[in-house]
Amino acid sequence: METFIALIGAISLGLRLYQIEHPNHVCWDEVHFGKYASYYINRTLFFDVHPPLGKIIFALSGYMTGYEGDFNYNKPGDVMRSVQYVGMRQVSALFGSAVVPISAATVWELSSSPIATILTAFFILSDTALTVMSRFILLDSILLFYMSLSCYCYVKHTKSRPFSSSWWLHLCGCGVSLACTVGVKFVGLFVVALIGLSVIGDLWKIVGNKSIPLEQFVQHILARIYTLIFIPVFVYCSIYVLHFIALSSSGPGDSFYSSVFQTSIINNPLYHAKMPEYVAYGSEITLKNYRTAGGYLHSHPQHYPKEFGAHMQQVTSYSQRHEGNHWILGAVSKELQNTNEHVYIKDGDSILLQHKQTKEWLYSVDEPAPLTHRQSRVGCYSDTSDNKNNMFKIKVVHGHQDDGRISPIYSVFQMIHINQNCSLSCKGRELPNWAPGQQEVTCNSDVSSQPASLWNIEEIFDARLPIIRLDWKHSRPTFFSRLIEAHLVMFANNRNLKPKLEEFRSRPWMWPLAYKGQLFSVEPHILMLGNPVTHVLILLLFVPTSYLFLRDMIIYQRSKAYKDTDKSLFTNILKVYRQMGWLGLAWLLHYLPFWPMTRVLYPHHYLPAYVFSCMFTGVSADHLLKRFISLFKPSTASVIQYFGVVLLCASTAASFYIMSPIVYGYDSDAEDNPMLKYQVNTHWDF
């Protein structure tokens, strides 16, 4: 069987490397992950909603194959030179091709059945969606590799003698693979849950085994804590050590992070920042929302649409540095307005905020905000004859001096509207197309110090005030504080990934049906769509498998027929059901969590669950075939079994051959479009 697994791995690699240089333009999400590899090579900070391991692997592979990070990956369709992408695609193919033999080896270790192993290998090998995903610069092939390796190591360790070298090796390998899986994408947490539940089940069996002394049971627990908790945490943190070292210089991702975080980024304006130690009336400042991934208080000349009060200039939150983020701190009292001396602002003082670019004043009125109607609208207005709606009181939450003075970066405060007793807030709600890429700012009547209502001054521009280097008085953020903030920012932005109005919304019910694919390239036409024959087989074989399981369990419970007449038969059947139960649990854990998600989803989100469904179907098809041939004479049964296996493998392989144009590309506009005659579903977009 080892020879077969090696052979199937070689075939898998060949299918993925074939014409991998075509097309020679950016396809689909290569626009993101190719660009991220460039950022790593150039050591400039960027932001992405996924952990860094997969992108580090692509950057390293690109660098080692001669790519210098000199291509921008601006949009799909941009033409590339071979050195700019082929090496990274080849690494993706290498990881993706390994999923087939690793999954087959897992089934072999789990079931010891050659037929189940062969069927699993063919089901995964012949899937067109898996082949397409591993031919481009995308994270999914790396994710599937580490996910499959985690499961293989876990299953292999359960077959080894406890505390033997093989047992320790595979348990440690499982821990490292789990860390790497999560280090590529957070959906790796689903396989962590699978292994965690499996370990709990294993320990429950051990504690019920009277032949195992208590001391050895404690050793089992400690071994799993070390290999499946300590080692994965260490590996995962090490990934972020590499990440922070590699992305040490300022880049487009700076503003996603807090002002304190930015003090650790080389070439960032806040790195070794020199500015006034405290803020004063008349200072020019920028204000950053203290909420995770908070933006800057921003305004611009455009007014709100008429239904929201067209007389008011828009005030929003914007994630990037911009001249529209600059404000002048004004005093309320006439005495302070007319003085030439600088007067520091302190906790409890009242202020006015004038937008530097438009000269208008920050303003709030007791009218509904554009999106959050229970909160008051915030805008800018030029009329200063009545300051009641322009006045805000500073309420410092933490970081002020003993005398109440406010520091840039480190002092965190609320701005309480004096007239309405509401707090200037931003909860991150995206505004419509009249303010693209910006978030709603409101005045919230709840004046408790929640993160959305907290602000800090990021920069001060005031030639009147003495300048110091702020890091002389304040320490930089620690590794763990940066690690925690990086994750909070990723989680916050992941939740905000909503589908666009014109975008097709892929839903989980569509995935097992191969209802619709994902277009990767228009010309040549490349479509990520699962092998329809394999998808149909998985669904069809699930029905008799479920029937047999229920029938067997009912018979055993009511009459105990197997137990009384042929105990070994029931033991073998129960063993197969346990194997299918574990694989079925793996499928459920990787599939069901997507149902309640409101974020944008794509067909490739089903691929981890699909791999487990192929493994489940390989075991269940083997079981069904054995139960069916048991009705015939041995000589006839062997022929039927051979014919059944060949039929299943040949049908999936033939379907892959027929569907191969969508993998390697074809001219969809040609009069003799080879795929139109196979388009049984109009959503397949052939």
NUGU-501408 format. One record per residue: x, y, z of N, C-alpha, C in turn. Coordinates in steps of 0.02 Angstrom, whole numbers, plus 50000, padded with zeros to 5 digits. Layout:
XYZXYZXYZ
...
***
This chain:
500414994050000500005000050000500435006350000
501035005950030501485011650030501675013649959
501775008649916501945010049846501375013549810
500765011349823500185014549792500125021749815
500205022949880500145029749907500685034349876
501295031749870501825035749838501665037249765
501405032149730501225033049659500675038149651
500165037749694499605042449688499825049549705
500335050149750500615056649765500985059649705
501345055349669501705057749610501215059949555
500675056149546500165058049496499845064649516
499695065349580499395071549605499835077549592
500485076849603500955082349590500985083949516
500985078749475501005079849402500395083649377
499805081849402499195085249381499205092649399
499525094349454499535101249477500095105349445
500645102049429501205105749397501115106549322
500675102749292500585103049219500365110049198
500775113149156500645119849129500475124849185
500835124449240500685128749297500855136049282
501265137149232501435144049214500875147549176
500365143849156499795146749120499185147049166
498815152349165498945158549128499485162749163
499785167049123500335171049149500095177749176
499475177849199499225184049230498935182549299
498815187749337498555187149406497845184249402
497725179049441497065175849442496755176449511
496155178949513495735179449573496125182149633
496155178349688496455180849750497215180849749
497525178949694498245180149688498405187549694
497915191649679498015198849686498175200749757
497935196849806498075198149877498715194549899
498745187949889499285184049920499945184849883
499915186249818500525188049783500795194749808
500335199549819500535206049845500825205449915
500515201149957500765200350025501475197350025
501605192749978502285190049972502775195649955
502565200249913502985205949895503135210249957
502625211249998502725215250059503235211850105
503195205250112503675201750154504385202550127
504455201650062505115202250032505395209250041
504955214350038505165221350047505145223550120
504905218950164504905220050237504475226050257
503925227050223503465232550239502825229650269
502585232850322502005230350359501365231050318
500965225750318500305225950286499825222550334
499185222850317498675219550359498295214550317
498155208750348497735203650318497345200350373
496755197650356496325194550406496555187450425
497065184850390497305178050404497985178250439
498125173250481498795172750511499335172150458
499975172850477500495174150426500845168150395
500775162050421501215156750399501185155450324
500595154950296500535153550224500865158850182
500785165150201501085170650163501845170750171
502085168850230502815168350240503105162950194
502745157350189502985151850145503005154250073
502495157750050502505160349981503065165349971
503155169850020503695174850013504375171450010
504485166450052505125162850053505235159149987
504705155849962504775152249899504895157049841
504555162749841504665167649788505375170449790
505605171949850506285174649858506805169649835
506715163249853507205158149836507205156449761
506665158149726506635156949654506765163249613
507025168449646507245174349610506765180249609
506195179749641505725185349643505965190549693
505975196849672506245202149714505705206649743
505085204649738504545208649766504405214949727
504535214749661504485220849621503855221049578
503365216849593502735216849554502175218649602
501715223049579501225225949625500595221649634
500465216949589499845213049593499235217549604
499165222449560498635227449569497935224649559
497855220649507497175218249491497215211649453
496685207549455496675201549415496745203249340
497145199349306497265200449234497925203749219
498255206549271498915209549260499415204149239
499785205449185500265200549158500895200649201
501165194549214501765193849256502325190449216
502945191849238503515188049214503555181549254
503855176349226503845169749258504175169849327
504715173749335505055173949399504615176949453
504095180549434503675183949482503115179649510
503035173549484502465169649508502555162049504
502945159449458502975152249447503225148549509
503745151049542504005147749601503485147149656
503105152449666502585152349718502015147649699
501835147449636501315142649615501555135549623
502185134349609502455127449616502435125149688
502585129649734502555127849806501835126349826
501365130349801500655129049815500465122049789
500705120349729500555113749700500865108249741
501465109449767501805104349807501405102849871
501185108049905500785107049965500115103749948
499795106149895499135103349876499175096149855
499705094249819499765087349796499875082549854
500185084949908500325080549965499685078750004
499155082649994498525081250029498255074450010
498345072549947498065066149923498395060149957
499055059449955499355053549988499285053750064
499305059650094499235060050167498535057850188
498025060050152497335058050168497235050550157
497525047950103497475040750090497835036850145
498415039250166498785035850219498405036050285
498045041450297497635041950358497085036650358
496755035850301496235030750296496535023750303
497125022750275497455016250282497615014750355
497875019550391498025018550462497385017650503
496865021050481496235020850518495855014350507
495845011950445495415006350428495784999950410
496425000550391496814994850367496484991550306
496104995450269495744992850211496044995550147
496324991250104496594993650040496054996949996
495454994149996494924996949954494735003949977
494625004850043494465011450069495015016450053
495635014350057496205018750043496215020649969
496115015749925496125017149853495555021849834
494955020549859494385024849843494485031949868
494735032649930494865039349956495365043049912
495895039649893496405042749851496115045149785
495705041049753495415042949689494905048549696
494505048449749494015053749760494355060549767
494895060849805495245067249816495665069049756
496005064149727496425065349669496035068149610
495435065749600495055067549541494615073749551
494685077049607494265083049618494565089049583
494175092049541494415097749501494505104049544
494075105049594494135111049636494785110949675
494955105149705495575104649742496185105749697
496145103149635496705104049588496785111349570
496235114749555496275121849537496565125949594
496315124849655496535128949712497285128249725
497565122449710498275121449724498725123149665
498465126349614498865128449556498995135949556
498765139349610498845146649612499105148749680
499285155049685499585157649747499015159049797
498785153749828498225154149875498385149949937
498095151749992498265148750056497965141750066
497455139950028497065134050044497455127550038
497905127149989498295120949982498745119950043
499035125350069499465124850129499035123050189
498445126150194497985124550249497795117250248
497605114550190497395107550185497965102850200
498575104650181499155100450195499245099550271
499265105150307499375104650379498775101450415
498175102750390497585099550419497625091950410
497795089750350497845082550337498415079450377
498965082950383499535080350421499365079850495
498985084550521498765084250591498375077850603
497905076350559497485070450567497885064050559
498345063950510498755057950500499185056550562
499505061650589499935060750648499525058350707
498915061150714498505059050771498305051750764
498065049850705497855042850695498455038150702
499025040150675499625035950679499845034950752
499785040150792499985039550862499525034850901
498885034750882498425030150917498565022850901
498925021650845499095014750827499775012550855
500115017250888500775015750915500725013850989
501235010251012501255008351082501365014551125
500955015551177501015021551219501725022751244
501955028951236502605031351260503205028351222
503055025151165503605022951121503845028951081
504415028151047504685033651007504205035750952
503875030850920503385032350868502795036250897
502565034250956502005037550990502175044851004
502765046051031502975052951046503075057050982
503385053850932503525057350869502895059850836
502395055550832501775057450797501345062050840
501375061450905501005066050948501305073050944
501965073450944502295080050934502165082750864
502175078350814502025080450746501325083150740
500855080050776500165082450775500135089450805
500485090550860500475097150892500765102550847
501335101050815501645105850769501185107250710
500885102050682500435102850625499815106850642
499545105850703498975109850725499145117250728
499735118750755499945125750759500025128750689
500305124950643500395127350575499725128150539
499255123750553498585124250522498265130850542
498255132250607497965138550631498395144350607
499045143350599499495148550576499385150550504
499005146550466498845148250396498165151750393
497665148750425496995151650427496665149750493
496225153950517495895152550580495395146750575
495195144750515494775138850510495155132650532
495805133250541496195127750570495975126150641
495615130750672495355129350739494855123650738
494545122350680494065116750676494425110050685
495015109350656495385103150664495675102650735
495815108450765496015108450836495445105650879
494835107750863494255105150899494175097650889
494295095350828494245088150813494745084150855
495375086250854495885082750892495755083250967
495525089150989495375090051060494835085251084
494285084751045493745080051064493995072851062
494415071351013494685064551008495125062851067
495525067651089495965066551147495545065451210
495015069251218494575068351276494285061251275
494075058951215493815052151210494345046951227
494965048051204495505043351219495635042951294
495655048751326495785048851398495215045651437
494615046451412494035043251445494085035651442
494335033151385494435025851380494985023551427
495515027451431496075025551474495875025451547
495495030451569495305030651639494835024951657
494495022151607494055016451620494405009751614
495035009851595495425003651589495765002051656
495514996951690495764995351757496474992851757
496714990651698497404988151695497924993751694
497694999951683498155005651681498145009151749
498715009351784498735012651850498625020151845
498435023151900498295030351902498905034451882
499495032251904500105035951888500215036351812
500075030951777500155030851704499615035151671
499015035251700498495039651673498705046951677
499005048851734499255055751741499795057151690
500225052251676500745053051626500435054251557
499885050751542499535051751478499285059051473
499005061451527498745068351527499305073351517
499855072551555500415077151549500735076951480
500775070951450501065070351383500655074351333
499995073951338499565077551291499565085051304
499625087051367499675094251382500315097051350
500855093251356501495095651329501485095851253
501255090351221501305089851148500745093451111
500165093951142499585096851106499375103651132
499725106251182499585113051206500225117151206
500735114951244501345118851249501715119451182
501805113851149502165114051084501785118151032
501135117151022500785121350974500805128850990
500735130551055500765137651074501455140551058
501975136651074502655138951060502765139950985
502555135050945502635135550872502235141450844
501625142150868501195147550843501495154350859
501745155250920502065161550939502705162650898
503065157350883503675157950843503515160550773
502945158350746502735160850680502665168450682
502375171050737502275178250742502925181950757
503405178550790504065181550797504365182850728
504335177850684504575178750616504195184150580
503535184250590503105189150558503305196250577
503385197550642503555204350664504265206250643
504725201450642505405202950620505415204650546
505035200650506505035201650433504705208250415
504145209850447503775215950430503945221450481
504565223550480504795228350530504715235550509
504605236750444504585243650418503875245850403
503785252350404503125255350392502855253550324
502195252350321501865250550259501135252150262
500745249550215500035251250211499615248450268
499905243950309499525241050364499585244850430
499995250050432500125253450496499485255750531
499055259050494498485262450526497955257750551
498005251250535497525246450563497655245350638
498245247250660498445245750728498435252150771
498455251050836498415256750883499035261050877
498985267050904499545271650904500135268750942
500005265350998500545262351037500895256950996
500515252750961500795247550919501255250750866
501055256350837501435259450783502105262250806
502185263150872502835265650896503385260450887
503205254150871503705248950862503865247750789
503565251550743503655250450671504165255450643
504705252850616505235257050589504965261350531
505165267650530504975272550479504255274950486
503895272450535503225275150550503325282050583
502865286750571502935293350603502975293050680
502725287550710502735287050783503345283250808
503745280550764504365277050784504895282250802
505125282050864505585287250889505285294150878
504625294750889504265300850873504515306750915
504585312350881504755318550915504165323350907
503875324950963503295329550962503205332351032
502755337151041502635339751108502405334251156
502625334851219502455329751268501725330151289
501435336251286500735337251305500395341551252
499735341151250499345344851201499075351251232
499025356451190498805362951214498255365651168
497895370751192497415374251149497795377351091
497505376551031497825379150971498255374050936
498375368150966498775362950934498395359650877
498775357950826498495353850771498615346550788
498085342450784498135335550807497785330850757
497935324450765497525319150735497255314850792
496635312450785496305308550837496155301550810
496345296450848496235289550828495765286250877
495275282650850494795278950891495155273150925
495035272350990495395267351030495115260351020
494525259850988494235253350974494715249250931
494685242550939495115238150899495025239650824
495575240750789495575242550718495215249150706
495215253550756494885259950749495235264550701
494855268950669495135273550620495225280550650
495365285350606495485292250625494845296250618
494755301150664494205305850657494335309950594
493855310050548493985312650480493395316950457
493555321750416493035325550381493295327750313
492835329950271493005332150204492465336850179
492555340250123492075345450102491375342850087
491295336350071490635333750053490155333950112
489515335450096488995335650147488595329150147
488235328150202487785322350206487245322950152
486995317350126486415317750082485835321350116
485375323950077484845328150103484445324850158
484325318250152483915314850203484275314350270
484935315950270485295315750334485515322650356
485255327850327485455334550346485995337250302
485815339350241486305341350191486705347550212
486455351350262486815357350283487435355750324
487525349350342488095347450385488625343950344
489245345950354489815342650323489915335850355
490085330850315490155324050341490745323550390
490635319850444491155317850490491145310250495
491705307150482491735299850478492375297350514
492465290950511493095287850533493425284850472
494075286150463494435283950404495065280250427
495205274550396495735270250421496435272250400
496495276650350497155278550324497335285650345
497985286950347498205293850360498005298250301
497765304250317497485308650264497465315750292
497515320650248497495327550271496825329250303
496305325450285495645326750315495595324350386
496125321350413496125319050483496385324350531
496575330150507496905335150550496385340050578
496445341350643495985345750679496385350750721
496075356550733496365361650776495965361750841
496315361450897495985361750963495845368950982
495205370550988495005377351006494765377751078
494805383651106494585384751175493875387451175
493515386051229492825388451236492815395551262
493225397051312493205403651343493535408851299
493265414951299493555420351259494255422051282
494375421551347495025423251375495575418751345
495425412151342495925407551315495995408251239
495445410351207495475411251134495935417051115
495965422051158496335428151141497045428351168
497235423251209497905423351237498425420951186
499035423551192499575421351148499995415851180
499875414551244500255409451279499935402551267
500355397451269500075390751262499815388251329
499215385651327498885383051387498735375651376
499015371451418498925364251410498205362251427
497955357551389497285354851401497335349351454
496855349251500496875344451555496215340651558
496225335451597495625331451609495075335851637
494485335451605493915339451627493825345951589
494315348051549494255354251511493765353551453
493495359251432493035359551374493425361951313
493265359051255493625360751194493145361751136
493405364851083493095364951017493575361650969
493315358550917493745355350866493585358350798
494085361550768494005364450701494365360150650
494015358350597494325354350544494815358850505
495435356850503495955361150474495835362450400
495645357250363495595357850290495015362350269
494445361850304493835365550282493665371350328
494015371950385493905377350434493215376950469
492885371350463492225370650496492315367050563
491795367650606491835365450675491455358950686
491765354550726491425348250745490795349950783
490265346250767489585348350787489165342050798
488715342250844488235336750852487555339650866
487045336650835486355338950845485925333050865
485385334450898484935329250922484475326750866
484785323950815484435320850758484755314150745
484385309450715484645302650707485275302450663
485755298350683486345297050642486145293250579
486555293350526486365290150463486185282750468
486555278950508486435271750513486165269750581
486455272450634486255270850702485765276150726
485125275050712484625280250722484505282050795
484705277550841484595279050912485135283750940
485645285150899486175289650920486155296050879
486475301250904486425307850872486925308650816
486745312850769487155314050710487735318750728
488305317450696488905321550704489115324150636
489275330550633489505333450571489945339450585
490055343550533490415349850540489975355450515
490045361250547489615366950531490025373250539
489915378150496490325384150496490085389450546
489465388950568489175394050612489445393150683
489785398250710490045397950779489705402950825
489135405750803488785410650844488495407550907
488325401050904488055397550962488475391250972
488885391251024489355385751034489075379851072
488435379851088488165374551129488235367651096
488175367351031488235360950997488945359450973
489405363950987490105363050967490555360951024
490305361251085490735360451144490765353151166
491385350951179491505344251204491945344651267
491805340251314492195339951376492655333851374
493275334851392493765329451393493705325551459
493615319051453493595314751512494115309251503
494685309951537495245305251528495095298751565
495185293251531495075286651560495715283851591
496265284451554496905282551583497465285851542
498045286651574498635289151539498765296451547
498425300151593498575307251602499075308151659
499385314051662499845315651715499465317251779
499845317951834499535319451898499145325951897
499385330751858499035337151854498505337251800
498375331451768497835330851720498025332151648
498655334051635498855335451566498825329051523
498725330051457498585324551411499175323651363
499415317351359499975315651316499725312851250
500095313851195499925310351133500065302951140
499705298951104499785291651099499535288051161
499765290151220499665286151280499065288151323
498815294151316498225296351353497595294351315
497135291051349496515288751317495935292351351
495475295051311494955299251340494305298751300
493775301351330493135302251297493035309651281
492635311051230492425317851215491665318151224
491465321051280490755321351298490455327751273
489925327151233489575333051207489205336351265
489365342651278489105345951338488355347051334
488105348951278487395350651272486945344451277
487165338851246486745332751243486965327351292
487535328251324487825323151369487865316351333
488185316451275488305310351236489045310151219
489285304151204489995303051193490145301951119
490635305451093490835304451023491075297251013
490765293650966490885286450961490945284250888
491265278450880491295275050815491305267650827
490775264150806490735256850816490945252950755
491175256450703491445252950645490945251250591
490345254150592489845252750541490035256350476
490075252450422490275255150357489715259450328
489905265350305489425269950274489285267950201
488725270150173488565268450103489045271650053
488875271149990489325273449936489445280949937
489035284849973489175292049976489775293650021
490025288650057490645289450096491035282850092
491295281150034491605274550025492215273550069
492265267450098492835265750139492865269250206
492315272250227492305276050290491755273350336
491825275050400491375272350451490995277950485
490425276050512489975280950543490255283250611
490225289850622490375292850687489735295750715
489585294150778488965296350809489115299450877
488585301950909488625304150978488155299651018
488445295551061488085290251096487885292651166
487235291951181486985294151247487255289851304
487505283951287487835279751337488555282251345
488685285751400489335288951409489815284651449
489675278151456490145273751488490765272951444
491325271251475491965271151439492055264751399
491625263551349491705257751305492205259551249
492555254551221493095256051173492875260451114
492255259751091492025263651034492015271151048
491965272951112491915280051130492575282851157
493115278951152493765281151176494205283451118
494605288551131495035291451080495725292851110
496215293251066496875295751088497145300351034
497545305051055497885309451008498485305650981
498525305150914499085301450885499675306050870
499545311850842500095316450825499905323450845
500405327350866500315334450882500795338450839
500525343750807500945348350767500855355250798
501365357650834501305364150868502005366750881
502215371750841502895374450846502995378350911
502455380150947502515383951009502775379751067
502675373051062502795368651119503475365251114
503785363851171504435360251171504355353151145
504855350851107504835344251075505275339351114
505015333251123505415327951154505335321551113
505765316651127505675309951098505255305951147
504665303951126504185300951171504425294351199
504815290451161505015283951185505535284351241
505785290451256506215291251314505815290751379
505175292251374504755292151434504265286351436
504175282951379503685277551375504015271451343
503875265651370504145259451342503755257351281
504085253651236503735251051177503305245051195
502825243451153502395237651168502785231151168
502595226551212502935220051215502705215651158
503055210051149502865205351096502155202851107
501995201051169501335198051181500775203251174
500905209551191500385214651181500265215651106
500795215451066500725216050994500365209950965
500535204050992500215197850969499465198050982
499275200151042498565200451059498205205551016
498505211451007498175216550967498115214350894
498625211050867498595208650798497995204050789
497865199750838497305195050833496635198650841
496605203350886495975207050895495795210950831
496305213650798496185217350736495955212450681
496275206550677496065201650627495345199350639
495175197950701494495195750716493985201150699
494145207350715493685212850702493565213750627
494095213450588494025214350516493715208250483
493825202250511493505196350484492745196850489
492505199450546491785200250554491495205150505
491905209950483491655215150438491695213350364
491905207250348491945205150278491245203350253
490885208350232490205207250208490195207050132
489745203050102489705202850029489455209350000
489715211249943489475217249909488795215849878
488425221149866487735220349842487715216549776
488195217849731488185214749665488545208049665
488825205949722489225199949725488785193749738
488945188349702488585182049714488735179549784
488205177749820488285175549889488275167949892
488855165049902488895157849908488675155849978
488235150949983487975148750047488155141450058
488205139250121488425132450135488005126950103
487355128150094486935122850064487145121349992
487465126049960487655125049890488275120549883
488695120249934489355117149927489335109649915
488965105749954488965098549940488655096749872
488275101449844487945100249779488365102549720
488945105549733489335108749679488885113249638
488495117349674487985121449642488265126849597
488815129949620489115135349580489855135649597
490265137149547490975137649557491205144849567
491855145549571492165152149578492605153449518
492475158849481492855160449421493545162949441
494065159749415494755161749428495035166049372
494865164449311495135168049254494615168149199
494555173849165494065174549111494345171749046
494955173549031495265171248969495995169648982
496185163348983495765157448972495275156449030
494745152849015494205151949064494405146449114
494495148349177494675143649230494165144349286
493885138849307493335138849355493475133949411
493435136249473493505131649530492825128649545
492725122449522492095118849531492255111649546
491935108849597492065102049616491865096949563
492175091149565492005085749518491285083549532
490825084549485490125083049498489985075649512
490365071149480490255064049492490425062249564
490985064749589491175063349658490675066249707
490445072249694489945075349737489305071249739
489085068849681488475064849679488585058149715
489165054949705489305048649738489295049449814
489575054849839489595056049911488885056549939
488455060249903487765061049926487375054549920
487465050949865487085044749855487285039249904
487935038549917488165033249961488005034750034
487865040950050487695042750119487025039650139
486575038950091485895036350106485915029050129
486195024450090486215017450114486665016550176
487185020650181487605020250241487205021950304
486815027250300486405029350357485885023950373
485585021050321485075015750331485385009750367
485965007550343486285001750374486485003050446
486735009050459486925010750527486325010450574
485785013650555485185013450597484925006350606
484925002550552484674995650554485104991450602
485754992050594486204988050636486134989950710
486084996350724486034998550793485374996250825
484834996550786484184994450812484184986950826
484454983050778484484975750788484894974050849
485454977350857485884975850914485544977650980
485234983350982484924985551044484324981351063
483934979351014483304975851030483394968351037
483724965250992483784957950995484484955551011
484974960251007485674958551019485874952450977
485634952550915485744946850871486484945650858
486844951250844487554950450829487934948050889
487764950650947488124948951007488024941651026
487424939051013487264932151032487524927150981
487494928950918487644924050866488354924650837
488574930750828489234931550797489554937950825
489864937450881490134943350915490674946750873
491084942750839491624945650798491344949850741
490774947650713490464951450659490264958350683
489924958650740489714965150766490324969350785
490834966250812491434969850830491744973250770
491774969750714492054972650652491614978250626
490954977250628490494982350604490544988650648
490564987550714490614993250760491264997050749
491804993450733492444996750719492395001250658
492054998850606491965002850545491545008950560
491015008150599490585013850615490955019050657
491415016750699491815021550737492275025450690
492555022150641492975025550593492565030750554
491985028650531491555033350495491305038850540
491185037250604490955042350651491475047750662
492115045750667492645050650676492715055150614
492685052050555492735056050493492115060350483
491535057650502490915061650498490935067550545
491205066550605491285072150652491745077450623
492285075150592492755079850560492405083950506
491985080650466491615084250415491135089350445
490775087450497490295091950529490655098050560
491215096850593491575102350626491845107350575
491985105050514492255109450463491715112250417
491095110250427490555112450383490015116450419
489755113850474489195117150509489345124250533
489965125750557490085132650582489965138050530
489965136350465489875141550414489135143550407
488675139450431487965141050422487755147550455
487945148850518487725155150548488145161150530
488685160250493489125165850477488795170850431
488885177350447488615182650404489155185650359
489785183950370490325186550328490275183550259
490625186550211490625184050142490935177050140
490615172550103490845165650097490955163950024
491405159250011491565156949944491565149349942
491495146349883491495138949879492115135749908
492685139149907493295135949933493275134850008
492815138150043492765137050115492535129950131
492275126450081492045119550093492595114450084
493165116350057493675111450039493935107250098
494065110250157494265105850213493735100650230
493105102750233492565097950247492515092850190
492625095050129492575090550072493095084950075
493705086550096494225081450103493995076050152
493705078150207493455073250256492865069350229
492445072450188491885068850159492125063550110
492675064950074492965059950030493235054050070
493565055450126493825050150169493245046050198
492735049450220492135045950246491825041450193
491765044050133491455040250079491895034350058
492555035150061492985029550046492875023750094
492825025350159492705020150209492005017250202
491515021650192490815019250189490695015150125
490995017150068490915013350006491215006350013
491785006050046492104999550059491644995150102
491344998150154490894994450198490274992150161
489974996450121489384994650083489534989050034
490104989550001490294984549951490394977749985
490714977650042490824971350078490164968350102
489704972650125489054970150147488654967350089
488734970550030488364968349971488634961649945
489294960949939489574954849910489514948949958
489364950350022489264944850069488644940750052
488224943450008487624939849986487774934749932
488394934749905488564930349849489094925249870
489194920449826489724915549836490404918949832
490904916349867491564919549867491854920849798
491774916049752492054917049685491714922849649
491054923249657490684928749626490804935349662
490864934949728490954940949769491584944649750
492134941049739492764944249723492724947949656
492354945149608492274948449543491864954749551
491314954349590490884960249601491284965649637
491664963649686492064968649723492564972149677
492914968249637493404971049591493054975849541
492484973649515492124977749466491874984149499
491634983749561491374989649596491914994849608
492504992549629493054997149642493285000449578
493354996449526493564999149461493055004149434
492415002649442491885007149417491915013849453
491975013749520491995020049558492615024149540
493185020849536493805024549520493795027149448
493555023049402493545025049332493055030749320
492485030649354491985035849344492235042649368
492575042749426492845049049450493425051449407
493845046849385494405048749342494165051249275
493655048049247493385050249182493065057149189
492725058249245492415064749256492945070249261
493515068649294494055073549297494325075049227
494395069949187494655070949119494175075349079
493525074049085493035078049049493035085349073
493105086249139493085092949168493765096449168
494285093149143494955095949148495035102749113
494655104349060494735111149032494615116749082
494165115849131494045121249179494635121749228
495055116649231495655116749274496225120349239
496345118549176496935121049140496785126749093
496135128349084495945134149044495735132448974
495225135848950494975134948881494645141348858
494495141748795494175147748766493425146948771
493125150448819492405149848830491995153448777
492315157848739491955161648687491975158148619
492335152648614492385149248550491715146048531
491595145648466490965142648443490915135348462
491475131948463491485124848482491695123948555
491425128148599491575127748670491495120548694
492035117248716492005110148731491605108548794
491455113548835491145112248899490385113348900
490115116748850489405118348852488965112148853
489175106848819488765100848817488735097248884
489185099148931489175096048998488855100649050
488605106349029488335111149077487615109249094
487535104549140486875102449161486575107249212
487005111549240486785116649288486965123449260
486485127849251486615134449221487065138749265
487125137149329487555140949374488285139149367
488455134149327489145132049321489555136949278
489235141149240489585146549204490155143949160
489995138949118490485136449071490555140949010
***
